[in-house]
């Protein structure tokens, strides 16, 4: 009997706000939502996005290397 794959889904939104004269480059932030649990965070750094994803998906092996 075959097992079904485990599917984990995310919605990622990249927000770029129009720059004002005082803020160059424009303000950017990222909103990521885990579809299955409806948990969501807003952040400005990609490392925070990856940390959020790693709550639900193993992205590295035990030696700290990225899975291929």
N, C-alpha and C positions, 0 to 999 in steps of 0.2 A: 504494500500500500504506500503510495507516494504522500509525502507531507506537503502542505501548502507553504509557500514562502511567507516569511514574516515581513509585512509592509509597514513602514513607518513614514509618515508624510509630514511635510512642513510647508508653510507658506512664508515666503520671504519678501518683504517690501523694502525698497530703497527709496528714501525720502530725500529729495534735494529741494531746499528752500531757496527762493529768489534772494540773491545777495543784496544787502543794503550797502551803502557807502562805507559803513563802519565794519562790516564783516566780509572780508575777502580772504580765502575762498568761501563759497556759499556753505551754509550749515548743512550737514548731512547726517542722517541717522538711519538705522536699520530696525525694522520690526520683524520679528520671526515668531510664528505661531506653530505649535505642535498640534496637528489636526486631531489626533485621537483623544487628547486630553484637554484641548482648548487652552493650554498654558501659553502665555505670550510674554515676550520681553521686548524692550526697546533699548537699543544700544548704539554706540558710535564706532565701535571697533570690531573687526571681523573675528578676533580671538574670542570675544564674548559670544558671538554667534556660534562658533565651534564648540565652546564650553556648554552652551545650551543644548546643542545637538547631541553632545556626548552623554547627556543625561538619559537619552533614549536609545542611542546607537553606539556600539563600540567602534571607534574610528582608529584606534591604535592597538597593537598587540601588547603583551605583557612587558616587552622590552622597550616600549615607547615608540616603536616604529609605526608609521602609517600603514594601514592595511591596504593591500593592492586588490 
